[in-house]
Amino acid sequence: MKRYQYILLLLLIPSLMSTKSVDQRSLGSLRFQANGQAYIADSTHARGYAVKQTALAYINGANSDMVIGVEWKGVKGPGIYTIDARAGKAEFTINHKSYLPAAPDDYLKVTLTSVKQQGAFLLLNGTFEGQLQDRNGSKLKITAGIFETRSL
């Protein structure tokens, strides 16, 4: 009987260990103003990172009122990067309305102030500002954008 209990215990240990929760969520912060209104992303949905091997960079943020996604090429370190209709992608969806760089004067300027390597990724910290528009031509002025990535 003891042998049976010992075997049962050995079989149960891996399943008990796997139920222990490990918090592996991404942690960061992202906030900005859009036409003067402040938006703050949830800390588990705020990140800026680049894939070191491909130099592709991303900034993502979301909460119940907004989702943003920015993507551009050529990130190897701190610097100023401009995303417009020809280079990169930037989409801000605020209250179910999407804004993109559609006109020649639309842009998103991202300033990377620090870059820290974490495995194959570069964790990005910096600021952003710009002007985007919806499909009807309504402008969205983005100011005071700041993001920090603590972990992926």
Order of alpha helices (4+ residues) and beta strands (2+ residues): alpha-beta-beta-beta-beta-beta-beta-beta-beta-beta-beta-beta
